């Protein structure tokens, strides 16, 4: 797979629910607890402001705009950013399987979208690799998402058999497509792993790491993949991604190791070898440095968590929160 697919696969995004929001008059809503969530929306009619925690300027959203909030940060939607906000929990019910929530009588602003729960391990680390806001406003780019948005609206309103599953798949398509489109506009702007994918040279090196993480990669070999000199590549990678190529290689290996420790019955020595470490001790040292615990501790905690989760599922029904909230 390509690097973006790799990261999204480790995140394991799954849509709790897709839903709509219909607002009228003056309003301002604060969405505080967004831990481990990705939001994907399309503005169908009207306009509003979007403010995201840690982002200096609010973004004006117009009818036709699509936007994704991939980093799990708190945010605010408002007709006027000077208005005092109400908490989203007072408007959106905690358990609902879809539909449209109307606020202040509705009629002035309509939004559809989906909320993804990140079920993969170390979701916070992976979410930080994505941009805080993906805003799709060019008409040609909106057209690429229009079919998914319109189809989602049909599924929300018609409520035919299987509509929930169809809406989930459509929301996943919107998420990937929005991130793709954002990459095409991000060659010159932005720093971080995601923006490095827009640079052909850096993306070639990152793709090489992802395609063969067990290889004994050296700075020279990665620079060759990028078609750059060793020193120029090292500096450019550090400036764009925020860490050295070898640091990134090690961190990606440890994220893969965490997945293997959680999902497989392979021994630590087998996992170490599969990721390019000849000795279990060298692997364990690297794992503890990146993951803040030993492989055995990590495996024990994760398997206990999985067992507890299975017991909870046997004793209670699945709960879903409204997609907009």
BARODO-723140 format. One record per residue: x, y, z of N, C-alpha, C in turn; residue in three letters; residue number from 1. Coordinates in steps of 0.001 Angstrom, whole numbers, plus 500000, padded with zeros to 6 digits. Example, Ala and Ser with C-alpha at 12.3 -4.5 7.8 and 13.67 -1.06 7.14 Angstrom:
BEGIN
      nu      nv      nw     cau     cav     caw      cu      cv      cw  code  pos
  513190  494310  507800  512300  495500  507800  513200  496700  507800   ALA    1
  512850  497750  507080  513670  498940  507140  512900  500030  507870   SER    2
This chain:
BEGIN
      nu      nv      nw     cau     cav     caw      cu      cv      cw  code  pos
  500843  498798  500000  500000  500000  500000  500879  501252  500000   UNK    1
  500280  502387  499679  500995  503659  499735  500993  504173  501175   UNK    2
  501864  505149  501512  501978  505611  502904  500663  506107  503519   UNK    3
  499859  506870  502764  498597  507369  503321  497663  506215  503642   UNK    4
  497573  505236  502752  496740  504057  503016  497254  503292  504227   UNK    5
  498583  503213  504355  499178  502528  505513  498721  503161  506823   UNK    6
  498807  504493  506886  498464  505201  508124  496976  505072  508425   UNK    7
  496127  505263  507418  494686  505148  507632  494300  503727  508027   UNK    8
  495029  502743  507513  494747  501357  507887  495096  501093  509348   UNK    9
  496210  501670  509816  496568  501516  511227  495592  502258  512134   UNK   10
  495076  503399  511653  494089  504137  512431  492797  503344  512571   UNK   11
  492490  502531  511561  491252  501761  511516  490026  502649  511722   UNK   12
  489880  503702  510904  488694  504541  511071  487428  503777  510716   UNK   13
  486434  503888  511560  485135  503291  511276  484078  504318  511647   UNK   14
  483082  504471  510835  482101  505520  511049  481081  505078  512087   UNK   15
  480975  505835  513163  479907  505574  514106  478559  505797  513442   UNK   16
  478463  506937  512742  477198  507248  512077  477387  508449  511162   UNK   17
  476615  508494  510102  476571  509657  509228  475253  510375  509493   UNK   18
  475279  511697  509473  474094  512439  509873  474089  513834  509288   UNK   19
  472993  514552  509532  472854  515909  509047  472555  516880  510175   UNK   20
  472842  518164  509939  472611  519221  510917  471961  520400  510202   UNK   21
  470783  520809  510678  470008  521878  510061  469825  522986  511097   UNK   22
  470451  524154  510876  470421  525237  511860  469742  526473  511285   UNK   23
  469154  527261  512182  468521  528514  511791  468926  529640  512727   UNK   24
  468816  530882  512274  469105  532030  513121  470568  532139  513503   UNK   25
  470802  532704  514714  472162  532855  515236  472504  531668  516120   UNK   26
  473692  531155  515976  474071  529976  516752  475587  529832  516815   UNK   27
  476059  529164  517849  477476  528870  518025  477585  527620  518897   UNK   28
  478257  526603  518378  478312  525308  519057  479763  524870  519216   UNK   29
  480130  524506  520435  481476  524046  520746  481502  522522  520826   UNK   30
  482402  521902  520062  482581  520457  520063  483895  520179  520802   UNK   31
  483798  519863  522081  484982  519816  522940  485704  518476  522908   UNK   32
  485012  517398  523201  485662  516101  523324  485727  515408  521969   UNK   33
  486852  515587  521270  487027  514986  519946  488139  513942  519937   UNK   34
  488507  513463  521113  489612  512513  521229  489350  511270  520377   UNK   35
  490315  510958  519510  490218  509754  518705  489151  509796  517630   UNK   36
  488825  510999  517136  487770  511115  516139  488252  511866  514906   UNK   37
  487731  511476  513761  487942  512177  512503  486563  512607  512001   UNK   38
  486445  513868  511575  485175  514384  511069  485296  514694  509582   UNK   39
  484267  514360  508820  484235  514613  507384  482872  515190  507032   UNK   40
  482832  516438  506482  481574  517154  506280  481459  517778  504897   UNK   41
  480239  518088  504512  479958  518887  503316  478848  519874  503657   UNK   42
  479044  521149  503281  478037  522181  503504  477091  522169  502305   UNK   43
  475833  521875  502556  474848  521773  501482  474221  523132  501178   UNK   44
  473912  523900  502211  473330  525223  502004  473723  526142  503160   UNK   45
  473717  527456  502884  474063  528430  503909  475564  528576  504082   UNK   46
  475952  529213  505192  477369  529455  505477  477570  529533  506982   UNK   47
  478801  529307  507426  479130  529432  508842  480626  529598  508982   UNK   48
  481082  529753  510225  482503  529848  510540  482947  528570  511241   UNK   49
  484199  528186  510990  484810  527034  511644  486081  527479  512351   UNK   50
  486159  527226  513640  487368  527491  514409  487887  526198  515001   UNK   51
  489167  525902  514802  489769  524662  515290  490845  524990  516311   UNK   52
  490855  524281  517403  491821  524495  518471  493250  524409  517936   UNK   53
  494062  525442  518218  495438  525465  517770  495646  526082  516406   UNK   54
  494573  526419  515700  494658  527079  514394  494260  528538  514584   UNK   55
  495127  529446  514178  494967  530870  514515  493688  531481  513952   UNK   56
  493393  531269  512689  492284  531962  512044  491103  531040  511798   UNK   57
  489902  531573  512013  488688  530828  511691  488530  530740  510176   UNK   58
  487866  529709  509714  487663  529460  508290  486200  529704  507942   UNK   59
  485957  530450  506865  484600  530698  506401  484165  529562  505488   UNK   60
  483055  528929  505816  482535  527815  505037  481295  528256  504274   UNK   61
  481260  527946  502982  480141  528308  502124  479490  527052  501562   UNK   62
  478286  527215  501037  477590  526102  500394  478475  525503  499306   UNK   63
  478582  524191  499306  479438  523495  498348  480774  523089  498912   UNK   64
  481212  523765  499990  482499  523431  500600  482443  522061  501273   UNK   65
  483554  521356  501190  483739  520128  501950  484914  520349  502893   UNK   66
  484861  519771  504074  485996  519895  504980  486132  518658  505847   UNK   67
  487378  518380  506192  487704  517237  507039  488513  517737  508223   UNK   68
  488213  517216  509398  488960  517524  510619  489595  516213  511083   UNK   69
  490818  515927  510608  491406  514607  510851  492194  514461  512147   UNK   70
  492477  515548  512846  493455  515461  513929  492851  515301  515321   UNK   71
  491529  515196  515415  490889  514973  516705  490917  516164  517643   UNK   72
  491075  517382  517108  491120  518572  517959  489720  519126  518229   UNK   73
  489512  519771  519381  488244  520463  519626  488019  521543  518567   UNK   74
  486751  521818  518256  486455  522832  517253  485117  523490  517550   UNK   75
  484857  524579  516813  483595  525308  516986  483016  525644  515628   UNK   76
  481700  525472  515487  480952  525917  514320  480008  527015  514774   UNK   77
  479919  528117  514001  479095  529240  514434  478646  530089  513251   UNK   78
  477467  530672  513379  477036  531661  512389  477805  532958  512590   UNK   79
  478256  533185  513837  479017  534384  514198  479971  533997  515319   UNK   80
  481279  534155  515093  482268  533712  516064  482285  534558  517337   UNK   81
  481590  535691  517344  481544  536512  518555  480463  536043  519524   UNK   82
  479607  535141  519089  478532  534654  519947  479064  533683  521003   UNK   83
  478470  533676  522194  478836  532651  523174  478388  531282  522680   UNK   84
  479176  530265  522993  478892  528924  522479  478128  528077  523482   UNK   85
  477357  527152  522932  476729  526113  523750  477457  524808  523449   UNK   86
  477479  523914  524415  478164  522648  524238  477364  521720  523330   UNK   87
  478066  521033  522429  477394  520145  521484  476590  519058  522175   UNK   88
  477043  518660  523364  476340  517613  524084  474927  517973  524492   UNK   89
  474621  519277  524555  473261  519702  524908  472327  519709  523705   UNK   90
  472884  519554  522504  472086  519607  521275  471960  518242  520626   UNK   91
  473065  517510  520593  473078  516225  519916  472901  515096  520928   UNK   92
  471971  514213  520699  471740  513110  521634  472921  512162  521672   UNK   93
  473181  511532  522837  474346  510665  522968  474218  509336  522234   UNK   94
  473009  508913  521917  472828  507626  521250  471780  507773  520160   UNK   95
  472242  507646  518915  471348  507810  517774  471979  507162  516554   UNK   96
  471138  506624  515660  471676  505890  514524  471620  506671  513226   UNK   97
  471553  507992  513283  471576  508790  512061  470444  509794  512023   UNK   98
  470150  510299  510838  469087  511273  510680  469614  512688  510677   UNK   99
  468730  513639  510912  469075  515060  510871  468644  515730  512173   UNK  100
  469539  516472  512790  469218  517249  513988  468924  518681  513567   UNK  101
  467816  519212  514031  467422  520586  513714  467655  521472  514929   UNK  102
  468231  522657  514704  468534  523587  515793  468011  524970  515435   UNK  103
  467371  525614  516387  466785  526952  516178  465819  526981  514987   UNK  104
  465096  525909  514805  464110  525870  513733  464659  525501  512377   UNK  105
  465971  525532  512210  466591  525159  510947  466278  526126  509811   UNK  106
  466694  525741  508621  466355  526490  507425  467430  527391  506858   UNK  107
  468450  527756  507659  469483  528691  507175  470802  528016  506825   UNK  108
  471073  526885  507440  472362  526223  507245  472155  524719  507340   UNK  109
  472676  523994  506339  472522  522542  506361  473856  521874  506045   UNK  110
  474201  520910  506891  475494  520235  506835  475268  518730  506899   UNK  111
  475994  517968  506091  475972  516513  506222  477402  516030  506430   UNK  112
  477530  514923  507116  478874  514415  507344  478880  513143  508150   UNK  113
  480073  512766  508562  480239  511525  509294  481324  511663  510344   UNK  114
  481142  510951  511439  482156  510918  512486  482821  509551  512490   UNK  115
  484133  509547  512424  484889  508305  512474  485479  508123  513860   UNK  116
  485338  506939  514373  486049  506591  515596  487341  505892  515200   UNK  117
  488446  506307  515780  489735  505674  515507  489917  504534  516491   UNK  118
  489945  503317  515978  490039  502158  516858  491428  501544  516884   UNK  119
  492345  502080  516071  493702  501545  516064  494505  501976  517279   UNK  120
  495585  501240  517557  496467  501589  518673  497226  502874  518362   UNK  121
  497504  503668  519401  498271  504900  519273  497650  505844  518248   UNK  122
  496320  505958  518333  495599  506833  517420  496064  508270  517499   UNK  123
  496381  508743  518692  496810  510131  518853  498088  510415  518062   UNK  124
  499031  509461  518091  500281  509631  517357  500004  509709  515860   UNK  125
  499146  508829  515378  498845  508776  513957  498027  509978  513509   UNK  126
  497077  510431  514343  496255  511580  513980  497097  512848  513853   UNK  127
  498144  512939  514665  499018  514116  514581  499782  514170  513266   UNK  128
  499806  513077  512529  500464  513055  511233  499595  513699  510151   UNK  129
  498315  513936  510466  497378  514506  509503  497159  515988  509791   UNK  130
  496738  516779  508801  496543  518224  509000  495319  518499  509871   UNK  131
  495287  519642  510604  494139  519939  511468  492865  520245  510697   UNK  132
  492982  520859  509511  491822  521183  508677  492143  520864  507227   UNK  133
  491236  520171  506562  491292  520003  505116  490055  520695  504563   UNK  134
  490259  521815  503864  489145  522627  503362  489125  522542  501835   UNK  135
  488078  521949  501286  487936  521784  499844  486936  522814  499352   UNK  136
  487419  523824  498619  486518  524885  498177  486576  525167  496683   UNK  137
  487577  524627  495966  487618  524831  494529  486491  524044  493865   UNK  138
  485844  524678  492888  484690  524041  492253  485051  522717  491611   UNK  139
  486218  522642  490980  486617  521395  490334  486862  520291  491362   UNK  140
  487375  520662  492536  487625  519674  493583  486324  519259  494258   UNK  141
  485404  520212  494439  484107  519887  495021  483356  518889  494163   UNK  142
  483509  519035  492838  482818  518138  491917  483249  516689  492136   UNK  143
  484530  516512  492518  485043  515165  492747  484389  514498  493956   UNK  144
  483880  515308  494888  483226  514773  496089  481703  514822  496015   UNK  145
  481189  515505  494996  479742  515773  494953  478901  514500  494919   UNK  146
  479359  513515  494154  478569  512289  494043  478424  511619  495409   UNK  147
  479514  511534  496137  479473  510904  497461  478555  511670  498402   UNK  148
  478634  513014  498365  477812  513839  499249  476336  513676  498915   UNK  149
  475999  513761  497630  474602  513658  497231  474037  512277  497540   UNK  150
  474855  511269  497321  474406  509912  497622  474208  509726  499125   UNK  151
  475093  510326  499915  474934  510231  501362  473638  510883  501813   UNK  152
  473305  512034  501222  472049  512703  501565  470858  511804  501265   UNK  153
  470894  511122  500136  469801  510216  499782  469666  509102  500814   UNK  154
  470808  508561  501223  470777  507473  502203  470238  507958  503548   UNK  155
  470600  509203  503938  470141  509752  505212  468632  509946  505233   UNK  156
  468092  510411  504116  466667  510746  504087  465782  509553  503728   UNK  157
  466258  508680  502856  465430  507554  502412  465353  506457  503463   UNK  158
  466455  506262  504194  466518  505242  505257  466080  503873  504757   UNK  159
  466620  503463  503598  466314  502157  503042  467134  501082  503752   UNK  160
  466757  499814  503588  467562  498742  504188  469018  498833  503735   UNK  161
  469925  498762  504680  471350  498835  504368  471894  500239  504228   UNK  162
  471068  501266  504482  471504  502652  504268  472641  503049  505199   UNK  163
  472657  502516  506403  473709  502868  507350  475070  502400  506846   UNK  164
  475129  501172  506315  476381  500628  505810  476845  501400  504576   UNK  165
  475895  501748  503686  476253  502516  502494  476836  503874  502893   UNK  166
  476201  504529  503883  476687  505834  504343  478091  505724  504912   UNK  167
  478396  504639  505607  479739  504439  506141  480778  504391  505027   UNK  168
  480509  503612  503999  481456  503485  502893  481616  504806  502145   UNK  169
  480509  505526  501970  480590  506829  501315  481438  507795  502125   UNK  170
  481291  507762  503439  482079  508649  504298  483569  508328  504203   UNK  171
  483914  507044  504130  485315  506666  503948  485854  507197  502625   UNK  172
  485046  507115  501580  485460  507640  500279  485698  509143  500350   UNK  173
  484812  509863  501061  484965  511300  501203  486257  511639  501938   UNK  174
  486563  510879  502972  487767  511124  503760  489025  510979  502901   UNK  175
  489152  509868  502199  490344  509626  501389  490440  510629  500246   UNK  176
  489304  510887  499582  489327  511812  498460  489701  513222  498903   UNK  177
  489178  513663  500048  489501  515001  500555  490983  515116  500875   UNK  178
  491565  514095  501489  492995  514115  501798  493829  514121  500520   UNK  179
  493391  513375  499515  494088  513393  498218  494092  514796  497624   UNK  180
  492913  515411  497585  492792  516738  496996  493627  517758  497757   UNK  181
  493653  517625  499074  494433  518550  499891  495923  518436  499564   UNK  182
  496368  517221  499288  497780  517016  498948  498174  517774  497686   UNK  183
  497273  517831  496713  497606  518495  495456  497810  519993  495632   UNK  184
  497262  520559  496718  497408  521994  496979  498463  522297  498027   UNK  185
  499213  521284  498453  500072  521455  499633  501556  521320  499342   UNK  186
  501942  521433  498082  503358  521242  497753  504229  522312  498400   UNK  187
  503750  523551  498410  504561  524649  498928  504274  524971  500391   UNK  188
  503114  524607  500880  502743  525023  502234  502636  523861  503196   UNK  189
  502836  524180  504469  502637  523194  505511  503868  522360  505803   UNK  190
  504011  522008  507052  505083  521107  507463  504472  519919  508188   UNK  191
  505176  518809  508152  504697  517597  508773  504683  516448  507778   UNK  192
  504478  515253  508304  504521  514042  507484  503551  514112  506313   UNK  193
  502315  514534  506562  501310  514563  505510  501749  515442  504347   UNK  194
  502280  516615  504662  502689  517547  503610  503931  517047  502867   UNK  195
  504723  516225  503519  505879  515654  502841  505448  514735  501697   UNK  196
  504252  514156  501807  503758  513283  500743  503499  514056  499454   UNK  197
  503329  515373  499553  503106  516197  498368  504407  516496  497637   UNK  198
  505535  516228  498272  506844  516434  497661  507289  515105  497039   UNK  199
  507478  515080  495733  507769  513826  495039  509035  513159  495557   UNK  200
  510049  513946  495866  511307  513362  496322  511168  512747  497712   UNK  201
  510572  513509  498651  510392  512985  500000  509396  511835  500017   UNK  202
  508354  511938  499201  507361  510865  499137  507993  509572  498637   UNK  203
  508939  509677  497708  509611  508482  497202  510369  507774  498319   UNK  204
  511024  508547  499194  511768  507955  500309  510818  507358  501340   UNK  205
  509740  508081  501663  508761  507578  502636  508093  506311  502104   UNK  206
  507767  506307  500815  507149  505123  500205  508092  503930  500253   UNK  207
  509379  504173  500061  510361  503091  500121  510408  502482  501521   UNK  208
  510365  503332  502543  510342  502847  503930  509109  501997  504169   UNK  209
  507959  502482  503722  506700  501769  503962  506622  500456  503188   UNK  210
  507220  500428  502006  507145  499211  501194  508055  498111  501720   UNK  211
  509122  498491  502429  510062  497488  502944  510666  497965  504266   UNK  212
  509863  498006  505339  510364  498541  506612  511461  497698  507239   UNK  213
  511580  496432  506843  512598  495559  507440  513971  495730  506806   UNK  214
  514044  496432  505703  515331  496601  505021  516287  497419  505895   UNK  215
  517587  497151  505774  518590  497915  506522  518816  499259  505830   UNK  216
  517864  500124  506010  517928  501425  505350  519039  502281  505944   UNK  217
  519767  502941  505065  520760  503931  505484  520348  505278  504909   UNK  218
  520927  506331  505425  520630  507656  504909  520991  507751  503428   UNK  219
  522105  507120  503041  522529  507139  501640  521498  506452  500744   UNK  220
  520991  505306  501194  520033  504546  500382  518724  505305  500218   UNK  221
  518254  505948  501284  517019  506719  501209  517199  507962  500345   UNK  222
  518369  508586  500447  518652  509749  499603  518669  509348  498138   UNK  223
  519160  508150  497857  519170  507663  496482  517745  507453  495971   UNK  224
  516877  506933  496835  515467  506776  496457  514836  508126  496115   UNK  225
  515225  509150  496848  514687  510492  496630  515354  511213  495471   UNK  226
  516474  510659  494974  517203  511304  493891  517891  512579  494333   UNK  227
  518412  512570  495567  519040  513756  496133  520379  513387  496751   UNK  228
  521187  514398  497006  522429  514156  497740  522096  513845  499192   UNK  229
  523008  513173  499860  522782  512754  501243  522475  513937  502154   UNK  230
  523275  514974  502108  523124  516109  503018  521855  516915  502711   UNK  231
  521591  517125  501417  520398  517888  501037  519134  517143  501432   UNK  232
  519107  515844  501193  517946  515025  501561  517717  515041  503070   UNK  233
  518779  514850  503840  518653  514811  505298  518075  516115  505845   UNK  234
  518550  517232  505322  518069  518533  505796  516632  518779  505370   UNK  235
  516328  518463  504136  514973  518693  503636  513964  517825  504374   UNK  236
  514310  516583  504620  513422  515666  505345  513165  516168  506757   UNK  237
  514229  516561  507439  514090  517049  508826  513243  518328  508866   UNK  238
  513466  519226  507921  512714  520482  507896  511232  520247  507624   UNK  239
  510921  519295  506754  509537  519081  506345  508778  518171  507300   UNK  240
  509409  517073  507692  508726  516066  508505  508860  516346  509996   UNK  241
  509955  516994  510393  510147  517300  511808  511000  516284  512544   UNK  242
  511523  515298  511833  512435  514313  512405  513321  513791  511284   UNK  243
  514417  513127  511648  515331  512625  510631  514716  511414  509930   UNK  244
  515211  511054  508755  514707  509865  508067  514825  508590  508901   UNK  245
  515937  508431  509605  516126  507222  510410  515196  507227  511620   UNK  246
  514962  508395  512200  513996  508486  513303  512598  508112  512825   UNK  247
  512246  508580  511626  510934  508230  511079  510843  506732  510814   UNK  248
  511906  506158  510239  511942  504721  509983  511709  503935  511275   UNK  249
  512406  504321  512325  512283  503615  513605  510869  503749  514174   UNK  250
  510322  504949  514109  508976  505160  514659  507933  504360  513872   UNK  251
  508059  504317  512558  507113  503553  511763  507228  502059  512056   UNK  252
  508466  501583  512208  508658  500179  512573  507978  499848  513907   UNK  253
  508084  500757  514872  507508  500488  516184  505973  500521  516153   UNK  254
  505406  501378  515316  503949  501381  515155  503486  500067  514536   UNK  255
  504233  499564  513565  503911  498270  512981  504092  497147  514008   UNK  256
  505137  497279  514815  505370  496273  515852  504224  496247  516850   UNK  257
  503733  497420  517235  502603  497485  518150  501380  496793  517588   UNK  258
  501167  496955  516287  500040  496280  515634  500216  494767  515664   UNK  259
  501424  494306  515382  501692  492867  515399  501544  492287  516808   UNK  260
  502027  493026  517805  501928  492553  519184  500471  492444  519637   UNK  261
  499617  493321  519092  498205  493320  519479  497388  492276  518746   UNK  262
  497741  492025  517496  496872  491221  516640  497373  489819  516345   UNK  263
  498647  489549  516589  499183  488229  516241  499700  487516  517481   UNK  264
  499975  486243  517304  500561  485446  518381  502054  485224  518156   UNK  265
  502655  485983  517245  504080  485855  516980  504899  486243  518214   UNK  266
  506020  485586  518388  506907  485924  519501  507587  487258  519225   UNK  267
  508122  487846  520263  508810  489130  520116  510015  488984  519193   UNK  268
  510725  487873  519286  511897  487674  518426  511496  487584  516957   UNK  269
  510365  486953  516672  509879  486849  515292  509474  488217  514766   UNK  270
  508783  488994  515599  508374  490341  515203  509596  491223  514981   UNK  271
  510575  491103  515876  511810  491889  515735  512492  491592  514406   UNK  272
  512606  490318  514058  513261  489922  512815  512478  490420  511594   UNK  273
  511145  490380  511681  510316  490801  510552  510437  492294  510277   UNK  274
  510940  493051  511256  511076  494498  511094  512535  494937  511010   UNK  275
  513431  493981  510749  514814  494335  510459  515762  494320  511639   UNK  276
  515339  493772  512784  516212  493726  513968  516721  492301  514154   UNK  277
  518042  492160  514196  518637  490836  514329  518583  490310  515754   UNK  278
  518486  491212  516728  518420  490766  518117  517170  491310  518793   UNK  279
  516608  490504  519674  515425  490917  520415  515743  492081  521346   UNK  280
  516952  492116  521872  517310  493188  522811  517365  494541  522103   UNK  281
  517937  494574  520895  517990  495833  520140  516588  496314  519799   UNK  282
  515737  495380  519406  514343  495723  519106  513633  496246  520356   UNK  283
  513806  495574  521479  513133  495973  522717  513584  497358  523182   UNK  284
  514863  497648  523003  515380  498964  523375  514736  500056  522533   UNK  285
  514653  499826  521225  514030  500798  520333  512537  500937  520632   UNK  286
  511885  499821  520903  510448  499838  521182  510149  500648  522444   UNK  287
  510929  500415  523488  510693  501138  524734  510947  502631  524568   UNK  288
  511925  502991  523764  512221  504409  523543  511065  505120  522825   UNK  289
  510454  504441  521878  509387  505062  521092  508027  504915  521762   UNK  290
  507754  503744  522298  506413  503438  522809  506280  503578  524328   UNK  291
  507374  503886  525006  507373  504152  526455  507038  502931  527299   UNK  292
  507202  501741  526752  507053  500507  527532  507751  499396  526765   UNK  293
  507978  498270  527406  508621  497156  526729  507602  496438  525838   UNK  294
  508078  495667  524853  507134  494904  524024  506248  493966  524836   UNK  295
  506793  493329  525852  505992  492414  526670  504912  493172  527442   UNK  296
  505275  494311  528005  504275  495120  528709  503169  495575  527765   UNK  297
  503566  496003  526589  502602  496468  525592  501656  495334  525204   UNK  298
  502205  494177  524918  501400  493037  524500  500438  492616  525598   UNK  299
  500910  492610  526845  500069  492194  527959  498886  493140  528136   UNK  300
  499161  494441  528114  498109  495435  528309  497088  495385  527177   UNK  301
  497576  495264  525947  496676  495261  524794  495767  494042  524792   UNK  302
  496308  492890  525127  495485  491682  525124  494469  491696  526258   UNK  303
  494857  492283  527401  493880  492447  528494  492756  493371  528050   UNK  304
  493136  494465  527346  492141  495412  526863  491191  494790  525863   UNK  305
  491717  493952  524969  490873  493282  523978  489892  492338  524658   UNK  306
  490374  491593  525662  489501  490666  526382  488396  491403  527110   UNK  307
  488766  492525  527746  487764  493314  528470  486743  493896  527510   UNK  308
  487201  494325  526350  486294  494899  525361  485301  493860  524855   UNK  309
  485778  492637  524666  484889  491564  524226  483828  491273  525271   UNK  310
  484229  491298  526552  483262  491066  527612  482212  492162  527648   UNK  311
  482662  493423  527453  481720  494542  527432  480723  494392  526310   UNK  312
  481196  493935  525146  480306  493791  523998  479273  492711  524233   UNK  313
  479655  491673  524990  478682  490617  525287  477586  491124  526210   UNK  314
  477958  492094  527067  477010  492545  528076  476215  493771  527718   UNK  315
  476541  494423  526622  475822  495652  526275  475700  495785  524775   UNK  316
  474701  496521  524346  474495  496738  522915  475431  497825  522429   UNK  317
  475652  497861  521116  476508  498884  520507  475881  500242  520631   UNK  318
  476694  501239  520951  476198  502605  521111  476822  503488  520047   UNK  319
  475982  504331  519462  476453  505232  518420  476102  506652  518772   UNK  320
  477059  507577  518483  476798  508997  518692  476495  509659  517378   UNK  321
  475755  510757  517394  475408  511443  516171  476655  511871  515428   UNK  322
  476667  511703  514116  477865  511952  513318  478365  513358  513412   UNK  323
  477452  514348  513491  477887  515731  513532  478577  516038  514840   UNK  324
  478133  515487  515934  478755  515750  517229  480020  514948  517409   UNK  325
